[in-house]
Amino acid sequence: MAPKKKTKIRYVDVNVNKGNFVSKLIGEKKSHDFSDIKLLRSILSNEKARILHALKSKNPKSIYALAKLLGRDFKSVREDIKVLDRFGFIEFHAEKTGKRESLMPVLAIDRLQIIIDI
């Protein structure tokens, strides 16, 4: 019997009972307060979802390779990657090729759950 793989999950808890939308991203040692649903939307945009899917299915070796794979500008992809890294969705592994060292973006979570209390 194969050993069970530990699943890394991030939870997004949106509480609309308060006067303003208050959300929390709860994960391993990381907790973030959102003062607005707009921030949550920006984190979960279509482009960021495409990045997460590409990281899971294609395993690009660098941010540059990811940008080429997605057909997007390197600078835009790098900015999206920074946000995903900040909230713990991805992490970077250093890859050395010759004298150069590149950062390989790797998916850090297996699942993202969004819970909305109304």
Chimera marker file (.cmm) of the C-alpha trace (Angstrom):
<marker_set name="trace">
<marker id="1" x="0.000" y="0.000" z="0.000" r="1" g="1" b="0" radius="0.5"/>
<marker id="2" x="1.404" y="3.370" z="-1.030" r="1" g="1" b="0" radius="0.5"/>
<marker id="3" x="1.830" y="6.001" z="1.708" r="1" g="1" b="0" radius="0.5"/>
<marker id="4" x="-0.747" y="8.778" z="1.704" r="1" g="1" b="0" radius="0.5"/>
<marker id="5" x="0.402" y="12.090" z="0.313" r="1" g="1" b="0" radius="0.5"/>
<marker id="6" x="-0.222" y="15.028" z="2.638" r="1" g="1" b="0" radius="0.5"/>
<marker id="7" x="-2.543" y="17.507" z="0.958" r="1" g="1" b="0" radius="0.5"/>
<marker id="8" x="-1.746" y="21.204" z="1.254" r="1" g="1" b="0" radius="0.5"/>
<marker id="9" x="-4.976" y="23.189" z="1.396" r="1" g="1" b="0" radius="0.5"/>
<marker id="10" x="-5.645" y="26.927" z="1.616" r="1" g="1" b="0" radius="0.5"/>
<marker id="11" x="-9.029" y="28.084" z="2.906" r="1" g="1" b="0" radius="0.5"/>
<marker id="12" x="-10.617" y="31.371" z="1.967" r="1" g="1" b="0" radius="0.5"/>
<marker id="13" x="-13.313" y="32.321" z="4.453" r="1" g="1" b="0" radius="0.5"/>
<marker id="14" x="-15.593" y="35.151" z="3.348" r="1" g="1" b="0" radius="0.5"/>
<marker id="15" x="-17.926" y="36.532" z="6.014" r="1" g="1" b="0" radius="0.5"/>
<marker id="16" x="-20.632" y="38.798" z="4.641" r="1" g="1" b="0" radius="0.5"/>
<marker id="17" x="-22.454" y="39.188" z="7.953" r="1" g="1" b="0" radius="0.5"/>
<marker id="18" x="-20.390" y="42.239" z="8.872" r="1" g="1" b="0" radius="0.5"/>
<marker id="19" x="-20.873" y="45.728" z="7.447" r="1" g="1" b="0" radius="0.5"/>
<marker id="20" x="-17.926" y="45.271" z="5.096" r="1" g="1" b="0" radius="0.5"/>
<marker id="21" x="-16.756" y="42.047" z="3.446" r="1" g="1" b="0" radius="0.5"/>
<marker id="22" x="-14.104" y="40.517" z="5.642" r="1" g="1" b="0" radius="0.5"/>
<marker id="23" x="-12.196" y="37.530" z="4.386" r="1" g="1" b="0" radius="0.5"/>
<marker id="24" x="-9.405" y="35.442" z="5.715" r="1" g="1" b="0" radius="0.5"/>
<marker id="25" x="-7.003" y="33.220" z="3.902" r="1" g="1" b="0" radius="0.5"/>
<marker id="26" x="-6.029" y="30.524" z="6.339" r="1" g="1" b="0" radius="0.5"/>
<marker id="27" x="-3.203" y="28.122" z="5.634" r="1" g="1" b="0" radius="0.5"/>
<marker id="28" x="0.023" y="26.795" z="7.037" r="1" g="1" b="0" radius="0.5"/>
<marker id="29" x="1.294" y="29.579" z="9.291" r="1" g="1" b="0" radius="0.5"/>
<marker id="30" x="-0.197" y="32.150" z="6.903" r="1" g="1" b="0" radius="0.5"/>
<marker id="31" x="-3.255" y="34.215" z="7.622" r="1" g="1" b="0" radius="0.5"/>
<marker id="32" x="-4.337" y="37.280" z="5.679" r="1" g="1" b="0" radius="0.5"/>
<marker id="33" x="-7.218" y="39.644" z="6.256" r="1" g="1" b="0" radius="0.5"/>
<marker id="34" x="-9.011" y="41.051" z="3.252" r="1" g="1" b="0" radius="0.5"/>
<marker id="35" x="-10.798" y="44.343" z="3.735" r="1" g="1" b="0" radius="0.5"/>
<marker id="36" x="-12.674" y="43.957" z="0.480" r="1" g="1" b="0" radius="0.5"/>
<marker id="37" x="-14.008" y="41.263" z="-1.816" r="1" g="1" b="0" radius="0.5"/>
<marker id="38" x="-12.196" y="43.139" z="-4.615" r="1" g="1" b="0" radius="0.5"/>
<marker id="39" x="-8.826" y="41.920" z="-3.284" r="1" g="1" b="0" radius="0.5"/>
<marker id="40" x="-10.102" y="38.353" z="-3.233" r="1" g="1" b="0" radius="0.5"/>
<marker id="41" x="-11.217" y="38.721" z="-6.854" r="1" g="1" b="0" radius="0.5"/>
<marker id="42" x="-7.822" y="40.021" z="-7.907" r="1" g="1" b="0" radius="0.5"/>
<marker id="43" x="-6.131" y="37.041" z="-6.289" r="1" g="1" b="0" radius="0.5"/>
<marker id="44" x="-8.463" y="34.620" z="-8.017" r="1" g="1" b="0" radius="0.5"/>
<marker id="45" x="-8.464" y="36.199" z="-11.482" r="1" g="1" b="0" radius="0.5"/>
<marker id="46" x="-8.668" y="34.161" z="-14.689" r="1" g="1" b="0" radius="0.5"/>
<marker id="47" x="-5.015" y="34.831" z="-15.474" r="1" g="1" b="0" radius="0.5"/>
<marker id="48" x="-3.851" y="33.653" z="-12.057" r="1" g="1" b="0" radius="0.5"/>
<marker id="49" x="-6.028" y="30.552" z="-12.425" r="1" g="1" b="0" radius="0.5"/>
<marker id="50" x="-4.337" y="29.880" z="-15.785" r="1" g="1" b="0" radius="0.5"/>
<marker id="51" x="-0.946" y="30.217" z="-14.073" r="1" g="1" b="0" radius="0.5"/>
<marker id="52" x="-1.916" y="27.736" z="-11.350" r="1" g="1" b="0" radius="0.5"/>
<marker id="53" x="-3.232" y="25.271" z="-13.941" r="1" g="1" b="0" radius="0.5"/>
<marker id="54" x="-0.064" y="25.580" z="-16.060" r="1" g="1" b="0" radius="0.5"/>
<marker id="55" x="2.128" y="25.030" z="-13.006" r="1" g="1" b="0" radius="0.5"/>
<marker id="56" x="0.174" y="21.903" z="-12.127" r="1" g="1" b="0" radius="0.5"/>
<marker id="57" x="0.005" y="20.387" z="-15.602" r="1" g="1" b="0" radius="0.5"/>
<marker id="58" x="3.103" y="21.640" z="-17.492" r="1" g="1" b="0" radius="0.5"/>
<marker id="59" x="5.786" y="22.185" z="-14.783" r="1" g="1" b="0" radius="0.5"/>
<marker id="60" x="7.633" y="25.075" z="-16.490" r="1" g="1" b="0" radius="0.5"/>
<marker id="61" x="11.293" y="25.454" z="-15.488" r="1" g="1" b="0" radius="0.5"/>
<marker id="62" x="11.215" y="29.246" z="-15.053" r="1" g="1" b="0" radius="0.5"/>
<marker id="63" x="8.950" y="32.284" z="-14.988" r="1" g="1" b="0" radius="0.5"/>
<marker id="64" x="10.114" y="33.061" z="-18.524" r="1" g="1" b="0" radius="0.5"/>
<marker id="65" x="9.103" y="29.570" z="-19.706" r="1" g="1" b="0" radius="0.5"/>
<marker id="66" x="5.738" y="30.007" z="-17.968" r="1" g="1" b="0" radius="0.5"/>
<marker id="67" x="5.171" y="33.356" z="-19.720" r="1" g="1" b="0" radius="0.5"/>
<marker id="68" x="5.962" y="31.783" z="-23.117" r="1" g="1" b="0" radius="0.5"/>
<marker id="69" x="3.687" y="28.841" z="-22.362" r="1" g="1" b="0" radius="0.5"/>
<marker id="70" x="0.809" y="31.195" z="-21.515" r="1" g="1" b="0" radius="0.5"/>
<marker id="71" x="1.540" y="33.592" z="-24.389" r="1" g="1" b="0" radius="0.5"/>
<marker id="72" x="1.778" y="36.515" z="-21.968" r="1" g="1" b="0" radius="0.5"/>
<marker id="73" x="4.247" y="39.282" z="-21.256" r="1" g="1" b="0" radius="0.5"/>
<marker id="74" x="7.028" y="38.254" z="-18.816" r="1" g="1" b="0" radius="0.5"/>
<marker id="75" x="6.518" y="41.310" z="-16.597" r="1" g="1" b="0" radius="0.5"/>
<marker id="76" x="2.778" y="40.638" z="-16.185" r="1" g="1" b="0" radius="0.5"/>
<marker id="77" x="3.343" y="36.989" z="-15.353" r="1" g="1" b="0" radius="0.5"/>
<marker id="78" x="6.060" y="37.915" z="-12.845" r="1" g="1" b="0" radius="0.5"/>
<marker id="79" x="3.690" y="40.346" z="-11.083" r="1" g="1" b="0" radius="0.5"/>
<marker id="80" x="0.952" y="37.679" z="-10.901" r="1" g="1" b="0" radius="0.5"/>
<marker id="81" x="3.492" y="35.152" z="-9.620" r="1" g="1" b="0" radius="0.5"/>
<marker id="82" x="4.559" y="37.561" z="-6.847" r="1" g="1" b="0" radius="0.5"/>
<marker id="83" x="0.956" y="37.828" z="-5.629" r="1" g="1" b="0" radius="0.5"/>
<marker id="84" x="0.459" y="34.059" z="-5.712" r="1" g="1" b="0" radius="0.5"/>
<marker id="85" x="3.722" y="33.600" z="-3.803" r="1" g="1" b="0" radius="0.5"/>
<marker id="86" x="2.759" y="36.209" z="-1.213" r="1" g="1" b="0" radius="0.5"/>
<marker id="87" x="-0.441" y="34.324" z="-0.395" r="1" g="1" b="0" radius="0.5"/>
<marker id="88" x="1.238" y="30.912" z="-0.300" r="1" g="1" b="0" radius="0.5"/>
<marker id="89" x="-0.226" y="29.400" z="-3.475" r="1" g="1" b="0" radius="0.5"/>
<marker id="90" x="3.201" y="28.865" z="-5.031" r="1" g="1" b="0" radius="0.5"/>
<marker id="91" x="6.834" y="28.713" z="-3.966" r="1" g="1" b="0" radius="0.5"/>
<marker id="92" x="10.143" y="28.979" z="-5.798" r="1" g="1" b="0" radius="0.5"/>
<marker id="93" x="12.874" y="26.384" z="-6.195" r="1" g="1" b="0" radius="0.5"/>
<marker id="94" x="16.303" y="27.486" z="-7.404" r="1" g="1" b="0" radius="0.5"/>
<marker id="95" x="17.429" y="25.727" z="-10.604" r="1" g="1" b="0" radius="0.5"/>
<marker id="96" x="21.025" y="26.047" z="-11.706" r="1" g="1" b="0" radius="0.5"/>
<marker id="97" x="21.800" y="25.688" z="-15.412" r="1" g="1" b="0" radius="0.5"/>
<marker id="98" x="25.448" y="26.321" z="-16.157" r="1" g="1" b="0" radius="0.5"/>
<marker id="99" x="26.424" y="29.580" z="-14.503" r="1" g="1" b="0" radius="0.5"/>
<marker id="100" x="22.852" y="30.894" z="-14.359" r="1" g="1" b="0" radius="0.5"/>
<marker id="101" x="20.404" y="30.316" z="-11.593" r="1" g="1" b="0" radius="0.5"/>
<marker id="102" x="16.694" y="30.580" z="-12.337" r="1" g="1" b="0" radius="0.5"/>
<marker id="103" x="13.712" y="30.406" z="-10.043" r="1" g="1" b="0" radius="0.5"/>
<marker id="104" x="11.330" y="27.595" z="-10.868" r="1" g="1" b="0" radius="0.5"/>
<marker id="105" x="7.759" y="28.351" z="-9.740" r="1" g="1" b="0" radius="0.5"/>
<marker id="106" x="6.149" y="25.322" z="-8.092" r="1" g="1" b="0" radius="0.5"/>
<marker id="107" x="2.564" y="24.865" z="-6.967" r="1" g="1" b="0" radius="0.5"/>
<marker id="108" x="2.524" y="24.806" z="-3.143" r="1" g="1" b="0" radius="0.5"/>
<marker id="109" x="-1.094" y="23.751" z="-2.681" r="1" g="1" b="0" radius="0.5"/>
<marker id="110" x="-3.225" y="20.879" z="-3.875" r="1" g="1" b="0" radius="0.5"/>
<marker id="111" x="-6.603" y="22.422" z="-3.150" r="1" g="1" b="0" radius="0.5"/>
<marker id="112" x="-8.190" y="25.828" z="-2.592" r="1" g="1" b="0" radius="0.5"/>
<marker id="113" x="-11.523" y="25.954" z="-0.789" r="1" g="1" b="0" radius="0.5"/>
<marker id="114" x="-13.696" y="29.042" z="-0.648" r="1" g="1" b="0" radius="0.5"/>
<marker id="115" x="-16.276" y="29.205" z="2.113" r="1" g="1" b="0" radius="0.5"/>
<marker id="116" x="-18.878" y="31.978" z="2.030" r="1" g="1" b="0" radius="0.5"/>
<marker id="117" x="-20.982" y="32.564" z="5.152" r="1" g="1" b="0" radius="0.5"/>
<marker id="118" x="-24.116" y="34.494" z="4.279" r="1" g="1" b="0" radius="0.5"/>
<link id1="1" id2="2" r="1" g="1" b="0" radius="0.2"/>
<link id1="2" id2="3" r="1" g="1" b="0" radius="0.2"/>
<link id1="3" id2="4" r="1" g="1" b="0" radius="0.2"/>
<link id1="4" id2="5" r="1" g="1" b="0" radius="0.2"/>
<link id1="5" id2="6" r="1" g="1" b="0" radius="0.2"/>
<link id1="6" id2="7" r="1" g="1" b="0" radius="0.2"/>
<link id1="7" id2="8" r="1" g="1" b="0" radius="0.2"/>
<link id1="8" id2="9" r="1" g="1" b="0" radius="0.2"/>
<link id1="9" id2="10" r="1" g="1" b="0" radius="0.2"/>
<link id1="10" id2="11" r="1" g="1" b="0" radius="0.2"/>
<link id1="11" id2="12" r="1" g="1" b="0" radius="0.2"/>
<link id1="12" id2="13" r="1" g="1" b="0" radius="0.2"/>
<link id1="13" id2="14" r="1" g="1" b="0" radius="0.2"/>
<link id1="14" id2="15" r="1" g="1" b="0" radius="0.2"/>
<link id1="15" id2="16" r="1" g="1" b="0" radius="0.2"/>
<link id1="16" id2="17" r="1" g="1" b="0" radius="0.2"/>
<link id1="17" id2="18" r="1" g="1" b="0" radius="0.2"/>
<link id1="18" id2="19" r="1" g="1" b="0" radius="0.2"/>
<link id1="19" id2="20" r="1" g="1" b="0" radius="0.2"/>
<link id1="20" id2="21" r="1" g="1" b="0" radius="0.2"/>
<link id1="21" id2="22" r="1" g="1" b="0" radius="0.2"/>
<link id1="22" id2="23" r="1" g="1" b="0" radius="0.2"/>
<link id1="23" id2="24" r="1" g="1" b="0" radius="0.2"/>
<link id1="24" id2="25" r="1" g="1" b="0" radius="0.2"/>
<link id1="25" id2="26" r="1" g="1" b="0" radius="0.2"/>
<link id1="26" id2="27" r="1" g="1" b="0" radius="0.2"/>
<link id1="27" id2="28" r="1" g="1" b="0" radius="0.2"/>
<link id1="28" id2="29" r="1" g="1" b="0" radius="0.2"/>
<link id1="29" id2="30" r="1" g="1" b="0" radius="0.2"/>
<link id1="30" id2="31" r="1" g="1" b="0" radius="0.2"/>
<link id1="31" id2="32" r="1" g="1" b="0" radius="0.2"/>
<link id1="32" id2="33" r="1" g="1" b="0" radius="0.2"/>
<link id1="33" id2="34" r="1" g="1" b="0" radius="0.2"/>
<link id1="34" id2="35" r="1" g="1" b="0" radius="0.2"/>
<link id1="35" id2="36" r="1" g="1" b="0" radius="0.2"/>
<link id1="36" id2="37" r="1" g="1" b="0" radius="0.2"/>
<link id1="37" id2="38" r="1" g="1" b="0" radius="0.2"/>
<link id1="38" id2="39" r="1" g="1" b="0" radius="0.2"/>
<link id1="39" id2="40" r="1" g="1" b="0" radius="0.2"/>
<link id1="40" id2="41" r="1" g="1" b="0" radius="0.2"/>
<link id1="41" id2="42" r="1" g="1" b="0" radius="0.2"/>
<link id1="42" id2="43" r="1" g="1" b="0" radius="0.2"/>
<link id1="43" id2="44" r="1" g="1" b="0" radius="0.2"/>
<link id1="44" id2="45" r="1" g="1" b="0" radius="0.2"/>
<link id1="45" id2="46" r="1" g="1" b="0" radius="0.2"/>
<link id1="46" id2="47" r="1" g="1" b="0" radius="0.2"/>
<link id1="47" id2="48" r="1" g="1" b="0" radius="0.2"/>
<link id1="48" id2="49" r="1" g="1" b="0" radius="0.2"/>
<link id1="49" id2="50" r="1" g="1" b="0" radius="0.2"/>
<link id1="50" id2="51" r="1" g="1" b="0" radius="0.2"/>
<link id1="51" id2="52" r="1" g="1" b="0" radius="0.2"/>
<link id1="52" id2="53" r="1" g="1" b="0" radius="0.2"/>
<link id1="53" id2="54" r="1" g="1" b="0" radius="0.2"/>
<link id1="54" id2="55" r="1" g="1" b="0" radius="0.2"/>
<link id1="55" id2="56" r="1" g="1" b="0" radius="0.2"/>
<link id1="56" id2="57" r="1" g="1" b="0" radius="0.2"/>
<link id1="57" id2="58" r="1" g="1" b="0" radius="0.2"/>
<link id1="58" id2="59" r="1" g="1" b="0" radius="0.2"/>
<link id1="59" id2="60" r="1" g="1" b="0" radius="0.2"/>
<link id1="60" id2="61" r="1" g="1" b="0" radius="0.2"/>
<link id1="61" id2="62" r="1" g="1" b="0" radius="0.2"/>
<link id1="62" id2="63" r="1" g="1" b="0" radius="0.2"/>
<link id1="63" id2="64" r="1" g="1" b="0" radius="0.2"/>
<link id1="64" id2="65" r="1" g="1" b="0" radius="0.2"/>
<link id1="65" id2="66" r="1" g="1" b="0" radius="0.2"/>
<link id1="66" id2="67" r="1" g="1" b="0" radius="0.2"/>
<link id1="67" id2="68" r="1" g="1" b="0" radius="0.2"/>
<link id1="68" id2="69" r="1" g="1" b="0" radius="0.2"/>
<link id1="69" id2="70" r="1" g="1" b="0" radius="0.2"/>
<link id1="70" id2="71" r="1" g="1" b="0" radius="0.2"/>
<link id1="71" id2="72" r="1" g="1" b="0" radius="0.2"/>
<link id1="72" id2="73" r="1" g="1" b="0" radius="0.2"/>
<link id1="73" id2="74" r="1" g="1" b="0" radius="0.2"/>
<link id1="74" id2="75" r="1" g="1" b="0" radius="0.2"/>
<link id1="75" id2="76" r="1" g="1" b="0" radius="0.2"/>
<link id1="76" id2="77" r="1" g="1" b="0" radius="0.2"/>
<link id1="77" id2="78" r="1" g="1" b="0" radius="0.2"/>
<link id1="78" id2="79" r="1" g="1" b="0" radius="0.2"/>
<link id1="79" id2="80" r="1" g="1" b="0" radius="0.2"/>
<link id1="80" id2="81" r="1" g="1" b="0" radius="0.2"/>
<link id1="81" id2="82" r="1" g="1" b="0" radius="0.2"/>
<link id1="82" id2="83" r="1" g="1" b="0" radius="0.2"/>
<link id1="83" id2="84" r="1" g="1" b="0" radius="0.2"/>
<link id1="84" id2="85" r="1" g="1" b="0" radius="0.2"/>
<link id1="85" id2="86" r="1" g="1" b="0" radius="0.2"/>
<link id1="86" id2="87" r="1" g="1" b="0" radius="0.2"/>
<link id1="87" id2="88" r="1" g="1" b="0" radius="0.2"/>
<link id1="88" id2="89" r="1" g="1" b="0" radius="0.2"/>
<link id1="89" id2="90" r="1" g="1" b="0" radius="0.2"/>
<link id1="90" id2="91" r="1" g="1" b="0" radius="0.2"/>
<link id1="91" id2="92" r="1" g="1" b="0" radius="0.2"/>
<link id1="92" id2="93" r="1" g="1" b="0" radius="0.2"/>
<link id1="93" id2="94" r="1" g="1" b="0" radius="0.2"/>
<link id1="94" id2="95" r="1" g="1" b="0" radius="0.2"/>
<link id1="95" id2="96" r="1" g="1" b="0" radius="0.2"/>
<link id1="96" id2="97" r="1" g="1" b="0" radius="0.2"/>
<link id1="97" id2="98" r="1" g="1" b="0" radius="0.2"/>
<link id1="98" id2="99" r="1" g="1" b="0" radius="0.2"/>
<link id1="99" id2="100" r="1" g="1" b="0" radius="0.2"/>
<link id1="100" id2="101" r="1" g="1" b="0" radius="0.2"/>
<link id1="101" id2="102" r="1" g="1" b="0" radius="0.2"/>
<link id1="102" id2="103" r="1" g="1" b="0" radius="0.2"/>
<link id1="103" id2="104" r="1" g="1" b="0" radius="0.2"/>
<link id1="104" id2="105" r="1" g="1" b="0" radius="0.2"/>
<link id1="105" id2="106" r="1" g="1" b="0" radius="0.2"/>
<link id1="106" id2="107" r="1" g="1" b="0" radius="0.2"/>
<link id1="107" id2="108" r="1" g="1" b="0" radius="0.2"/>
<link id1="108" id2="109" r="1" g="1" b="0" radius="0.2"/>
<link id1="109" id2="110" r="1" g="1" b="0" radius="0.2"/>
<link id1="110" id2="111" r="1" g="1" b="0" radius="0.2"/>
<link id1="111" id2="112" r="1" g="1" b="0" radius="0.2"/>
<link id1="112" id2="113" r="1" g="1" b="0" radius="0.2"/>
<link id1="113" id2="114" r="1" g="1" b="0" radius="0.2"/>
<link id1="114" id2="115" r="1" g="1" b="0" radius="0.2"/>
<link id1="115" id2="116" r="1" g="1" b="0" radius="0.2"/>
<link id1="116" id2="117" r="1" g="1" b="0" radius="0.2"/>
<link id1="117" id2="118" r="1" g="1" b="0" radius="0.2"/>
</marker_set>
